[in-house]
Amino acid sequence: NYAAVIQQQINEDKQNLREKALYGIQLTEEKLNDFRDEQIGQLKELMDEATKPNTKITISKDSEHK
């Protein structure tokens, strides 16, 4: 059950039991072969977004918008 795996990983991360926060499971080649090309592309885009370095975003209040 994927939800149980993710919940366990979140709990371990909260307790600092793991060196680096990693969530999910490794997909086997067999499971990857079940995906369509479009889905593989979407997974790649998701991985790219999820593993981007953190960027600091500064939000300033605009006094003209109320």
All heavy atoms as TSV, in Angstrom:
chain	resi	resn	atom	element	x	y	z
A	1	ASN	N	N	0.844	-1.176	0.000
A	1	ASN	CA	C	0.000	0.000	0.000
A	1	ASN	C	C	0.896	1.249	0.000
A	1	ASN	O	O	1.627	1.502	0.955
A	1	ASN	CB	C	-0.897	-0.063	1.226
A	1	ASN	CG	C	-1.832	1.098	1.360
A	1	ASN	OD1	O	-1.489	2.226	1.016
A	1	ASN	ND2	N	-3.005	0.850	1.889
A	2	TYR	N	N	0.808	2.019	-1.084
A	2	TYR	CA	C	1.676	3.185	-1.237
A	2	TYR	C	C	1.435	4.241	-0.164
A	2	TYR	O	O	2.359	4.867	0.328
A	2	TYR	CB	C	1.500	3.810	-2.621
A	2	TYR	CG	C	1.992	2.938	-3.743
A	2	TYR	CD1	C	1.147	2.514	-4.750
A	2	TYR	CD2	C	3.316	2.529	-3.785
A	2	TYR	CE1	C	1.601	1.710	-5.785
A	2	TYR	CE2	C	3.779	1.715	-4.811
A	2	TYR	CZ	C	2.917	1.317	-5.805
A	2	TYR	OH	O	3.375	0.518	-6.811
A	3	ALA	N	N	0.172	4.445	0.210
A	3	ALA	CA	C	-0.147	5.457	1.216
A	3	ALA	C	C	0.525	5.128	2.551
A	3	ALA	O	O	1.047	6.019	3.227
A	3	ALA	CB	C	-1.652	5.577	1.395
A	4	ALA	N	N	0.535	3.865	2.928
A	4	ALA	CA	C	1.171	3.445	4.176
A	4	ALA	C	C	2.682	3.657	4.119
A	4	ALA	O	O	3.292	4.088	5.105
A	4	ALA	CB	C	0.848	1.986	4.472
A	5	VAL	N	N	3.283	3.382	2.972
A	5	VAL	CA	C	4.730	3.580	2.810
A	5	VAL	C	C	5.073	5.053	2.967
A	5	VAL	O	O	5.998	5.419	3.688
A	5	VAL	CB	C	5.205	3.054	1.428
A	5	VAL	CG1	C	6.632	3.491	1.144
A	5	VAL	CG2	C	5.091	1.548	1.372
A	6	ILE	N	N	4.304	5.917	2.286
A	6	ILE	CA	C	4.549	7.363	2.366
A	6	ILE	C	C	4.367	7.853	3.802
A	6	ILE	O	O	5.174	8.630	4.314
A	6	ILE	CB	C	3.616	8.138	1.413
A	6	ILE	CG1	C	3.883	7.756	-0.038
A	6	ILE	CG2	C	3.743	9.640	1.617
A	6	ILE	CD1	C	5.233	8.156	-0.562
A	7	GLN	N	N	3.306	7.404	4.475
A	7	GLN	CA	C	3.062	7.838	5.863
A	7	GLN	C	C	4.203	7.409	6.772
A	7	GLN	O	O	4.659	8.184	7.611
A	7	GLN	CB	C	1.733	7.261	6.379
A	7	GLN	CG	C	1.348	7.803	7.739
A	7	GLN	CD	C	1.162	9.307	7.741
A	7	GLN	OE1	O	0.425	9.844	6.933
A	7	GLN	NE2	N	1.832	10.003	8.636
A	8	GLN	N	N	4.702	6.203	6.604
A	8	GLN	CA	C	5.832	5.735	7.408
A	8	GLN	C	C	7.066	6.592	7.140
A	8	GLN	O	O	7.781	6.975	8.068
A	8	GLN	CB	C	6.139	4.271	7.109
A	8	GLN	CG	C	7.319	3.744	7.901
A	8	GLN	CD	C	7.639	2.299	7.546
A	8	GLN	OE1	O	6.909	1.636	6.821
A	8	GLN	NE2	N	8.750	1.811	8.076
A	9	GLN	N	N	7.306	6.917	5.864
A	9	GLN	CA	C	8.462	7.741	5.524
A	9	GLN	C	C	8.337	9.139	6.122
A	9	GLN	O	O	9.318	9.699	6.610
A	9	GLN	CB	C	8.621	7.806	4.003
A	9	GLN	CG	C	9.033	6.472	3.416
A	9	GLN	CD	C	8.936	6.426	1.912
A	9	GLN	OE1	O	8.185	7.185	1.293
A	9	GLN	NE2	N	9.687	5.519	1.300
A	10	ILE	N	N	7.149	9.699	6.102
A	10	ILE	CA	C	6.921	11.021	6.702
A	10	ILE	C	C	7.177	10.964	8.203
A	10	ILE	O	O	7.837	11.839	8.767
A	10	ILE	CB	C	5.491	11.517	6.406
A	10	ILE	CG1	C	5.368	11.857	4.917
A	10	ILE	CG2	C	5.130	12.716	7.282
A	10	ILE	CD1	C	3.951	12.110	4.459
A	11	ASN	N	N	6.672	9.924	8.864
A	11	ASN	CA	C	6.883	9.787	10.306
A	11	ASN	C	C	8.364	9.637	10.645
A	11	ASN	O	O	8.847	10.237	11.602
A	11	ASN	CB	C	6.090	8.598	10.853
A	11	ASN	CG	C	4.604	8.850	10.849
A	11	ASN	OD1	O	4.148	9.994	10.824
A	11	ASN	ND2	N	3.824	7.783	10.837
A	12	GLU	N	N	9.091	8.857	9.861
A	12	GLU	CA	C	10.529	8.687	10.097
A	12	GLU	C	C	11.264	10.003	9.881
A	12	GLU	O	O	12.179	10.341	10.624
A	12	GLU	CB	C	11.095	7.617	9.175
A	12	GLU	CG	C	10.660	6.214	9.536
A	12	GLU	CD	C	11.106	5.176	8.522
A	12	GLU	OE1	O	11.748	5.541	7.515
A	12	GLU	OE2	O	10.808	3.990	8.735
A	13	ASP	N	N	10.847	10.756	8.874
A	13	ASP	CA	C	11.476	12.041	8.598
A	13	ASP	C	C	11.230	13.011	9.752
A	13	ASP	O	O	12.127	13.740	10.166
A	13	ASP	CB	C	10.949	12.612	7.285
A	13	ASP	CG	C	11.706	13.844	6.842
A	13	ASP	OD1	O	12.959	13.838	6.929
A	13	ASP	OD2	O	11.067	14.817	6.412
A	14	LYS	N	N	10.013	13.010	10.284
A	14	LYS	CA	C	9.685	13.887	11.418
A	14	LYS	C	C	10.529	13.547	12.643
A	14	LYS	O	O	10.873	14.408	13.435
A	14	LYS	CB	C	8.203	13.775	11.776
A	14	LYS	CG	C	7.294	14.504	10.826
A	14	LYS	CD	C	5.855	14.365	11.272
A	14	LYS	CE	C	4.914	15.049	10.324
A	14	LYS	NZ	N	3.511	14.867	10.731
A	15	GLN	N	N	10.845	12.274	12.799
A	15	GLN	CA	C	11.634	11.828	13.941
A	15	GLN	C	C	13.129	11.879	13.649
A	15	GLN	O	O	13.939	11.456	14.454
A	15	GLN	CB	C	11.232	10.403	14.322
A	15	GLN	CG	C	9.804	10.278	14.782
A	15	GLN	CD	C	9.387	8.830	14.932
A	15	GLN	OE1	O	10.206	7.921	14.927
A	15	GLN	NE2	N	8.096	8.585	15.069
A	16	ASN	N	N	13.484	12.390	12.461
A	16	ASN	CA	C	14.881	12.496	12.032
A	16	ASN	C	C	15.607	11.160	12.084
A	16	ASN	O	O	16.762	11.088	12.460
A	16	ASN	CB	C	15.635	13.536	12.869
A	16	ASN	CG	C	15.106	14.930	12.631
A	16	ASN	OD1	O	14.770	15.290	11.505
A	16	ASN	ND2	N	15.009	15.703	13.685
A	17	LEU	N	N	14.902	10.090	11.700
A	17	LEU	CA	C	15.506	8.766	11.696
A	17	LEU	C	C	16.270	8.501	10.408
A	17	LEU	O	O	17.029	7.555	10.317
A	17	LEU	CB	C	14.436	7.682	11.886
A	17	LEU	CG	C	13.698	7.719	13.221
A	17	LEU	CD1	C	12.628	6.640	13.266
A	17	LEU	CD2	C	14.674	7.536	14.377
A	18	ARG	N	N	16.038	9.346	9.420
A	18	ARG	CA	C	16.723	9.160	8.147
A	18	ARG	C	C	17.610	10.360	7.871
A	18	ARG	O	O	17.289	11.483	8.231
A	18	ARG	CB	C	15.711	8.981	7.017
A	18	ARG	CG	C	14.935	7.693	7.177
A	18	ARG	CD	C	13.992	7.434	6.050
A	18	ARG	NE	N	12.946	8.456	6.038
A	18	ARG	CZ	C	12.323	8.869	4.947
A	18	ARG	NH1	N	12.632	8.360	3.795
A	18	ARG	NH2	N	11.394	9.768	5.004
A	19	GLU	N	N	18.741	10.107	7.237
A	19	GLU	CA	C	19.707	11.157	6.944
A	19	GLU	C	C	19.141	12.187	5.973
A	19	GLU	O	O	19.309	13.378	6.143
A	19	GLU	CB	C	20.973	10.529	6.355
A	19	GLU	CG	C	22.148	11.471	6.284
A	19	GLU	CD	C	23.395	10.729	5.860
A	19	GLU	OE1	O	23.774	9.759	6.532
A	19	GLU	OE2	O	23.988	11.142	4.848
A	20	LYS	N	N	18.449	11.723	4.941
A	20	LYS	CA	C	17.893	12.607	3.920
A	20	LYS	C	C	16.461	12.191	3.650
A	20	LYS	O	O	16.155	11.009	3.572
A	20	LYS	CB	C	18.724	12.508	2.640
A	20	LYS	CG	C	18.284	13.452	1.559
A	20	LYS	CD	C	19.172	13.332	0.335
A	20	LYS	CE	C	18.664	14.274	-0.746
A	20	LYS	NZ	N	19.404	14.120	-1.984
A	21	ALA	N	N	15.586	13.165	3.521
A	21	ALA	CA	C	14.180	12.872	3.274
A	21	ALA	C	C	13.990	12.349	1.858
A	21	ALA	O	O	14.284	13.029	0.890
A	21	ALA	CB	C	13.338	14.120	3.486
A	22	LEU	N	N	13.552	11.123	1.751
A	22	LEU	CA	C	13.208	10.508	0.477
A	22	LEU	C	C	11.833	9.890	0.629
A	22	LEU	O	O	11.575	9.201	1.607
A	22	LEU	CB	C	14.222	9.414	0.097
A	22	LEU	CG	C	15.652	9.856	-0.143
A	22	LEU	CD1	C	16.555	8.645	-0.327
A	22	LEU	CD2	C	15.737	10.762	-1.362
A	23	TYR	N	N	10.973	10.142	-0.348
A	23	TYR	CA	C	9.615	9.633	-0.259
A	23	TYR	C	C	9.301	8.780	-1.474
A	23	TYR	O	O	9.784	9.026	-2.573
A	23	TYR	CB	C	8.606	10.778	-0.156
A	23	TYR	CG	C	8.838	11.625	1.074
A	23	TYR	CD1	C	9.428	12.865	0.973
A	23	TYR	CD2	C	8.492	11.152	2.324
A	23	TYR	CE1	C	9.654	13.633	2.102
A	23	TYR	CE2	C	8.714	11.904	3.457
A	23	TYR	CZ	C	9.293	13.145	3.336
A	23	TYR	OH	O	9.522	13.900	4.452
A	24	GLY	N	N	8.449	7.789	-1.287
A	24	GLY	CA	C	8.030	6.929	-2.383
A	24	GLY	C	C	8.856	5.661	-2.442
A	24	GLY	O	O	9.579	5.315	-1.508
A	25	ILE	N	N	8.721	4.955	-3.543
A	25	ILE	CA	C	9.464	3.722	-3.740
A	25	ILE	C	C	10.099	3.744	-5.122
A	25	ILE	O	O	9.669	4.477	-6.007
A	25	ILE	CB	C	8.567	2.472	-3.604
A	25	ILE	CG1	C	7.462	2.485	-4.657
A	25	ILE	CG2	C	7.993	2.343	-2.212
A	25	ILE	CD1	C	6.702	1.201	-4.777
A	26	GLN	N	N	11.118	2.936	-5.286
A	26	GLN	CA	C	11.794	2.801	-6.573
A	26	GLN	C	C	10.900	1.973	-7.486
A	26	GLN	O	O	10.419	0.912	-7.098
A	26	GLN	CB	C	13.141	2.103	-6.355
A	26	GLN	CG	C	14.052	2.125	-7.539
A	26	GLN	CD	C	14.682	3.486	-7.758
A	26	GLN	OE1	O	14.695	4.321	-6.868
A	26	GLN	NE2	N	15.193	3.714	-8.934
A	27	LEU	N	N	10.659	2.470	-8.698
A	27	LEU	CA	C	9.870	1.704	-9.661
A	27	LEU	C	C	10.768	0.696	-10.367
A	27	LEU	O	O	11.861	1.034	-10.809
A	27	LEU	CB	C	9.233	2.632	-10.698
A	27	LEU	CG	C	8.138	3.550	-10.185
A	27	LEU	CD1	C	7.701	4.511	-11.279
A	27	LEU	CD2	C	6.961	2.757	-9.681
A	28	THR	N	N	10.288	-0.528	-10.476
A	28	THR	CA	C	11.047	-1.556	-11.183
A	28	THR	C	C	10.944	-1.326	-12.688
A	28	THR	O	O	10.029	-0.647	-13.164
A	28	THR	CB	C	10.506	-2.958	-10.863
A	28	THR	OG1	O	9.166	-3.043	-11.366
A	28	THR	CG2	C	10.541	-3.256	-9.369
A	29	GLU	N	N	11.862	-1.902	-13.422
A	29	GLU	CA	C	11.819	-1.781	-14.885
A	29	GLU	C	C	10.516	-2.370	-15.421
A	29	GLU	O	O	9.917	-1.833	-16.359
A	29	GLU	CB	C	13.025	-2.493	-15.502
A	29	GLU	CG	C	13.144	-2.269	-16.989
A	29	GLU	CD	C	14.426	-2.841	-17.572
A	29	GLU	OE1	O	15.385	-3.058	-16.820
A	29	GLU	OE2	O	14.437	-3.062	-18.795
A	30	GLU	N	N	10.056	-3.447	-14.808
A	30	GLU	CA	C	8.799	-4.070	-15.224
A	30	GLU	C	C	7.628	-3.106	-15.087
A	30	GLU	O	O	6.792	-2.978	-15.980
A	30	GLU	CB	C	8.559	-5.331	-14.394
A	30	GLU	CG	C	7.291	-6.081	-14.770
A	30	GLU	CD	C	7.119	-7.327	-13.913
A	30	GLU	OE1	O	7.860	-8.296	-14.131
A	30	GLU	OE2	O	6.241	-7.301	-13.034
A	31	LYS	N	N	7.566	-2.405	-13.948
A	31	LYS	CA	C	6.482	-1.434	-13.743
A	31	LYS	C	C	6.614	-0.256	-14.699
A	31	LYS	O	O	5.618	0.244	-15.217
A	31	LYS	CB	C	6.461	-0.948	-12.297
A	31	LYS	CG	C	5.927	-1.991	-11.341
A	31	LYS	CD	C	5.677	-1.402	-9.988
A	31	LYS	CE	C	5.237	-2.493	-9.052
A	31	LYS	NZ	N	3.923	-2.281	-8.529
A	32	LEU	N	N	7.839	0.198	-14.936
A	32	LEU	CA	C	8.043	1.308	-15.863
A	32	LEU	C	C	7.601	0.935	-17.276
A	32	LEU	O	O	7.098	1.775	-18.019
A	32	LEU	CB	C	9.510	1.743	-15.875
A	32	LEU	CG	C	9.958	2.582	-14.689
A	32	LEU	CD1	C	11.467	2.805	-14.746
A	32	LEU	CD2	C	9.230	3.906	-14.647
A	33	ASN	N	N	7.783	-0.329	-17.660
A	33	ASN	CA	C	7.373	-0.782	-18.985
A	33	ASN	C	C	5.859	-0.743	-19.172
A	33	ASN	O	O	5.371	-0.742	-20.297
A	33	ASN	CB	C	7.898	-2.189	-19.278
A	33	ASN	CG	C	9.387	-2.200	-19.517
A	33	ASN	OD1	O	9.973	-1.205	-19.934
A	33	ASN	ND2	N	10.023	-3.323	-19.241
A	34	ASP	N	N	5.107	-0.726	-18.060
A	34	ASP	CA	C	3.649	-0.657	-18.132
A	34	ASP	C	C	3.151	0.758	-18.446
A	34	ASP	O	O	1.984	0.937	-18.792
A	34	ASP	CB	C	3.016	-1.129	-16.819
A	34	ASP	CG	C	3.195	-2.631	-16.599
A	34	ASP	OD1	O	3.413	-3.354	-17.593
A	34	ASP	OD2	O	3.116	-3.064	-15.436
A	35	PHE	N	N	4.008	1.769	-18.311
A	35	PHE	CA	C	3.614	3.152	-18.563
A	35	PHE	C	C	3.667	3.472	-20.050
A	35	PHE	O	O	4.498	2.952	-20.784
A	35	PHE	CB	C	4.546	4.121	-17.826
A	35	PHE	CG	C	4.331	4.168	-16.342
A	35	PHE	CD1	C	5.165	3.464	-15.491
A	35	PHE	CD2	C	3.308	4.925	-15.792
A	35	PHE	CE1	C	4.978	3.510	-14.121
A	35	PHE	CE2	C	3.121	4.974	-14.423
A	35	PHE	CZ	C	3.955	4.263	-13.587
A	36	ARG	N	N	2.783	4.368	-20.475
A	36	ARG	CA	C	2.856	4.904	-21.835
A	36	ARG	C	C	3.969	5.948	-21.882
A	36	ARG	O	O	4.387	6.472	-20.854
A	36	ARG	CB	C	1.524	5.562	-22.219
A	36	ARG	CG	C	0.352	4.584	-22.287
A	36	ARG	CD	C	-0.923	5.253	-22.802
A	36	ARG	NE	N	-1.183	6.578	-22.276
A	36	ARG	CZ	C	-1.944	6.853	-21.206
A	36	ARG	NH1	N	-2.515	5.888	-20.546
A	36	ARG	NH2	N	-2.130	8.093	-20.818
A	37	ASP	N	N	4.442	6.260	-23.089
A	37	ASP	CA	C	5.514	7.255	-23.249
A	37	ASP	C	C	5.142	8.588	-22.620
A	37	ASP	O	O	5.968	9.247	-21.989
A	37	ASP	CB	C	5.858	7.455	-24.727
A	37	ASP	CG	C	6.587	6.258	-25.321
A	37	ASP	OD1	O	7.108	5.433	-24.551
A	37	ASP	OD2	O	6.626	6.165	-26.564
A	38	GLU	N	N	3.879	8.992	-22.778
A	38	GLU	CA	C	3.418	10.260	-22.199
A	38	GLU	C	C	3.548	10.239	-20.673
A	38	GLU	O	O	3.957	11.220	-20.054
A	38	GLU	CB	C	1.962	10.510	-22.599
A	38	GLU	CG	C	1.388	11.793	-22.031
A	38	GLU	CD	C	-0.085	11.971	-22.377
A	38	GLU	OE1	O	-0.625	11.203	-23.198
A	38	GLU	OE2	O	-0.680	12.890	-21.814
A	39	GLN	N	N	3.213	9.112	-20.066
A	39	GLN	CA	C	3.305	8.995	-18.616
A	39	GLN	C	C	4.757	9.039	-18.145
A	39	GLN	O	O	5.060	9.623	-17.104
A	39	GLN	CB	C	2.626	7.705	-18.146
A	39	GLN	CG	C	1.128	7.723	-18.327
A	39	GLN	CD	C	0.505	6.383	-18.035
A	39	GLN	OE1	O	0.946	5.353	-18.572
A	39	GLN	NE2	N	-0.515	6.372	-17.194
A	40	ILE	N	N	5.650	8.421	-18.904
A	40	ILE	CA	C	7.075	8.461	-18.562
A	40	ILE	C	C	7.561	9.907	-18.593
A	40	ILE	O	O	8.287	10.361	-17.709
A	40	ILE	CB	C	7.908	7.581	-19.519
A	40	ILE	CG1	C	7.531	6.101	-19.366
A	40	ILE	CG2	C	9.399	7.784	-19.305
A	40	ILE	CD1	C	7.900	5.488	-18.045
A	41	GLY	N	N	7.123	10.656	-19.619
A	41	GLY	CA	C	7.479	12.069	-19.711
A	41	GLY	C	C	6.972	12.857	-18.519
A	41	GLY	O	O	7.679	13.716	-17.976
A	42	GLN	N	N	5.758	12.573	-18.087
A	42	GLN	CA	C	5.193	13.256	-16.924
A	42	GLN	C	C	5.957	12.912	-15.655
A	42	GLN	O	O	6.203	13.786	-14.803
A	42	GLN	CB	C	3.718	12.900	-16.763
A	42	GLN	CG	C	2.844	13.485	-17.855
A	42	GLN	CD	C	1.420	12.957	-17.799
A	42	GLN	OE1	O	1.157	11.858	-17.306
A	42	GLN	NE2	N	0.494	13.753	-18.316
A	43	LEU	N	N	6.342	11.653	-15.507
A	43	LEU	CA	C	7.136	11.253	-14.341
A	43	LEU	C	C	8.480	11.976	-14.324
A	43	LEU	O	O	8.952	12.420	-13.271
A	43	LEU	CB	C	7.369	9.741	-14.331
A	43	LEU	CG	C	6.217	8.889	-13.843
A	43	LEU	CD1	C	6.526	7.411	-14.065
A	43	LEU	CD2	C	5.918	9.157	-12.386
A	44	LYS	N	N	9.094	12.110	-15.498
A	44	LYS	CA	C	10.378	12.816	-15.595
A	44	LYS	C	C	10.206	14.277	-15.199
A	44	LYS	O	O	11.013	14.822	-14.442
A	44	LYS	CB	C	10.924	12.704	-17.022
A	44	LYS	CG	C	12.088	13.618	-17.323
A	44	LYS	CD	C	13.395	12.891	-17.363
A	44	LYS	CE	C	14.559	13.732	-17.801
A	44	LYS	NZ	N	14.860	14.894	-17.001
A	45	GLU	N	N	9.145	14.932	-15.700
A	45	GLU	CA	C	8.885	16.326	-15.340
A	45	GLU	C	C	8.669	16.461	-13.836
A	45	GLU	O	O	9.174	17.402	-13.208
A	45	GLU	CB	C	7.665	16.853	-16.087
A	45	GLU	CG	C	7.895	17.077	-17.560
A	45	GLU	CD	C	6.638	17.524	-18.290
A	45	GLU	OE1	O	5.725	18.068	-17.633
A	45	GLU	OE2	O	6.572	17.329	-19.509
A	46	LEU	N	N	7.925	15.540	-13.249
A	46	LEU	CA	C	7.679	15.558	-11.811
A	46	LEU	C	C	8.978	15.389	-11.043
A	46	LEU	O	O	9.246	16.119	-10.076
A	46	LEU	CB	C	6.679	14.466	-11.434
A	46	LEU	CG	C	6.339	14.343	-9.959
A	46	LEU	CD1	C	5.717	15.620	-9.432
A	46	LEU	CD2	C	5.407	13.164	-9.745
A	47	MET	N	N	9.816	14.448	-11.483
A	47	MET	CA	C	11.099	14.231	-10.814
A	47	MET	C	C	11.973	15.482	-10.906
A	47	MET	O	O	12.588	15.898	-9.925
A	47	MET	CB	C	11.834	13.046	-11.425
A	47	MET	CG	C	13.154	12.741	-10.726
A	47	MET	SD	S	14.189	11.585	-11.619
A	47	MET	CE	C	14.732	12.586	-12.979
A	48	ASP	N	N	12.011	16.095	-12.105
A	48	ASP	CA	C	12.810	17.308	-12.280
A	48	ASP	C	C	12.355	18.420	-11.342
A	48	ASP	O	O	13.165	19.088	-10.709
A	48	ASP	CB	C	12.746	17.793	-13.736
A	48	ASP	CG	C	13.473	16.863	-14.702
A	48	ASP	OD1	O	14.263	16.005	-14.240
A	48	ASP	OD2	O	13.242	16.989	-15.917
A	49	GLU	N	N	11.043	18.613	-11.224
A	49	GLU	CA	C	10.508	19.651	-10.334
A	49	GLU	C	C	10.794	19.320	-8.870
A	49	GLU	O	O	11.152	20.194	-8.085
A	49	GLU	CB	C	8.999	19.818	-10.538
A	49	GLU	CG	C	8.625	20.599	-11.756
A	49	GLU	CD	C	9.108	22.040	-11.720
A	49	GLU	OE1	O	8.950	22.708	-10.674
A	49	GLU	OE2	O	9.654	22.489	-12.731
A	50	ALA	N	N	10.621	18.058	-8.515
A	50	ALA	CA	C	10.776	17.648	-7.118
A	50	ALA	C	C	12.231	17.689	-6.663
A	50	ALA	O	O	12.508	17.820	-5.469
A	50	ALA	CB	C	10.214	16.244	-6.917
A	51	THR	N	N	13.174	17.585	-7.589
A	51	THR	CA	C	14.585	17.548	-7.205
A	51	THR	C	C	15.324	18.840	-7.531
A	51	THR	O	O	16.537	18.893	-7.392
A	51	THR	CB	C	15.297	16.367	-7.902
A	51	THR	OG1	O	15.144	16.487	-9.323
A	51	THR	CG2	C	14.732	15.032	-7.444
A	52	LYS	N	N	14.567	19.882	-7.919
A	52	LYS	CA	C	15.193	21.184	-8.168
A	52	LYS	C	C	15.786	21.713	-6.870
A	52	LYS	O	O	15.209	21.506	-5.800
A	52	LYS	CB	C	14.129	22.190	-8.614
A	52	LYS	CG	C	13.986	22.365	-10.077
A	52	LYS	CD	C	13.332	23.706	-10.320
A	52	LYS	CE	C	12.072	23.648	-11.081
A	52	LYS	NZ	N	11.459	24.900	-11.369
A	53	PRO	N	N	16.911	22.417	-6.974
A	53	PRO	CA	C	17.444	23.049	-5.765
A	53	PRO	C	C	16.436	24.067	-5.229
A	53	PRO	O	O	15.709	24.686	-6.010
A	53	PRO	CB	C	18.712	23.756	-6.237
A	53	PRO	CG	C	18.968	23.273	-7.626
A	53	PRO	CD	C	17.718	22.654	-8.147
A	54	ASN	N	N	16.393	24.193	-3.936
A	54	ASN	CA	C	15.484	25.180	-3.326
A	54	ASN	C	C	15.895	26.575	-3.743
A	54	ASN	O	O	17.064	26.927	-3.699
A	54	ASN	CB	C	15.511	25.081	-1.800
A	54	ASN	CG	C	14.867	23.811	-1.311
A	54	ASN	OD1	O	14.056	23.219	-2.005
A	54	ASN	ND2	N	15.221	23.380	-0.121
A	55	THR	N	N	14.926	27.347	-4.146
A	55	THR	CA	C	15.194	28.747	-4.457
A	55	THR	C	C	14.437	29.598	-3.464
A	55	THR	O	O	13.318	29.279	-3.073
A	55	THR	CB	C	14.753	29.110	-5.886
A	55	THR	OG1	O	13.363	28.788	-6.034
A	55	THR	CG2	C	15.552	28.351	-6.927
A	56	LYS	N	N	15.069	30.666	-3.066
A	56	LYS	CA	C	14.458	31.548	-2.098
A	56	LYS	C	C	13.572	32.535	-2.843
A	56	LYS	O	O	14.019	33.202	-3.771
A	56	LYS	CB	C	15.544	32.281	-1.312
A	56	LYS	CG	C	15.086	32.838	-0.011
A	56	LYS	CD	C	16.259	33.364	0.757
A	56	LYS	CE	C	15.898	33.478	2.211
A	56	LYS	NZ	N	17.009	33.889	3.024
A	57	ILE	N	N	12.337	32.629	-2.436
A	57	ILE	CA	C	11.400	33.545	-3.061
A	57	ILE	C	C	11.067	34.633	-2.047
A	57	ILE	O	O	10.685	34.348	-0.915
A	57	ILE	CB	C	10.114	32.814	-3.486
A	57	ILE	CG1	C	10.447	31.738	-4.516
A	57	ILE	CG2	C	9.092	33.800	-4.029
A	57	ILE	CD1	C	9.277	30.873	-4.882
A	58	THR	N	N	11.232	35.862	-2.483
A	58	THR	CA	C	10.904	36.988	-1.624
A	58	THR	C	C	9.605	37.601	-2.106
A	58	THR	O	O	9.472	37.939	-3.276
A	58	THR	CB	C	12.023	38.048	-1.668
A	58	THR	OG1	O	13.249	37.424	-1.314
A	58	THR	CG2	C	11.720	39.192	-0.727
A	59	ILE	N	N	8.667	37.725	-1.202
A	59	ILE	CA	C	7.384	38.334	-1.528
A	59	ILE	C	C	7.307	39.650	-0.779
A	59	ILE	O	O	7.417	39.693	0.439
A	59	ILE	CB	C	6.210	37.418	-1.128
A	59	ILE	CG1	C	6.314	36.089	-1.865
A	59	ILE	CG2	C	4.882	38.103	-1.401
A	59	ILE	CD1	C	5.316	35.063	-1.425
A	60	SER	N	N	7.151	40.712	-1.538
A	60	SER	CA	C	7.034	42.016	-0.890
A	60	SER	C	C	5.604	42.507	-1.038
A	60	SER	O	O	4.925	42.235	-2.017
A	60	SER	CB	C	8.013	43.018	-1.539
A	60	SER	OG	O	7.712	43.167	-2.899
A	61	LYS	N	N	5.160	43.240	-0.041
A	61	LYS	CA	C	3.806	43.792	-0.083
A	61	LYS	C	C	3.805	44.980	-1.020
A	61	LYS	O	O	4.669	45.841	-0.973
A	61	LYS	CB	C	3.367	44.214	1.316
A	61	LYS	CG	C	3.144	43.056	2.233
A	61	LYS	CD	C	2.598	43.523	3.547
A	61	LYS	CE	C	2.350	42.350	4.452
A	61	LYS	NZ	N	1.785	42.751	5.732
A	62	ASP	N	N	2.822	45.005	-1.866
A	62	ASP	CA	C	2.635	46.107	-2.797
A	62	ASP	C	C	1.576	47.033	-2.216
A	62	ASP	O	O	0.417	46.681	-2.115
A	62	ASP	CB	C	2.215	45.574	-4.168
A	62	ASP	CG	C	2.184	46.660	-5.229
A	62	ASP	OD1	O	2.267	47.854	-4.880
A	62	ASP	OD2	O	2.057	46.300	-6.408
A	63	SER	N	N	1.974	48.229	-1.841
A	63	SER	CA	C	1.059	49.138	-1.167
A	63	SER	C	C	-0.052	49.642	-2.085
A	63	SER	O	O	-1.056	50.157	-1.623
A	63	SER	CB	C	1.820	50.319	-0.565
A	63	SER	OG	O	2.490	51.018	-1.605
A	64	GLU	N	N	0.113	49.493	-3.402
A	64	GLU	CA	C	-0.903	49.967	-4.323
A	64	GLU	C	C	-2.087	49.009	-4.422
A	64	GLU	O	O	-3.184	49.397	-4.790
A	64	GLU	CB	C	-0.299	50.169	-5.717
A	64	GLU	CG	C	0.695	51.299	-5.758
A	64	GLU	CD	C	1.295	51.473	-7.155
A	64	GLU	OE1	O	0.770	50.871	-8.097
A	64	GLU	OE2	O	2.273	52.205	-7.261
A	65	HIS	N	N	-1.893	47.723	-4.095
A	65	HIS	CA	C	-2.977	46.745	-4.169
A	65	HIS	C	C	-3.565	46.541	-2.791
A	65	HIS	O	O	-2.884	46.188	-1.863
A	65	HIS	CB	C	-2.448	45.405	-4.701
A	65	HIS	CG	C	-1.953	45.506	-6.113
A	65	HIS	ND1	N	-2.817	45.570	-7.167
A	65	HIS	CD2	C	-0.712	45.559	-6.616
A	65	HIS	CE1	C	-2.104	45.661	-8.290
A	65	HIS	NE2	N	-0.822	45.650	-7.981
A	66	LYS	N	N	-4.863	46.820	-2.683
A	66	LYS	CA	C	-5.532	46.665	-1.394
A	66	LYS	C	C	-6.747	45.782	-1.525
A	66	LYS	O	O	-7.357	45.672	-2.507
A	66	LYS	CB	C	-5.957	48.027	-0.836
A	66	LYS	CG	C	-4.766	48.872	-0.462
A	66	LYS	CD	C	-5.218	50.170	0.141
A	66	LYS	CE	C	-3.998	51.005	0.519
A	66	LYS	NZ	N	-4.327	52.238	1.110
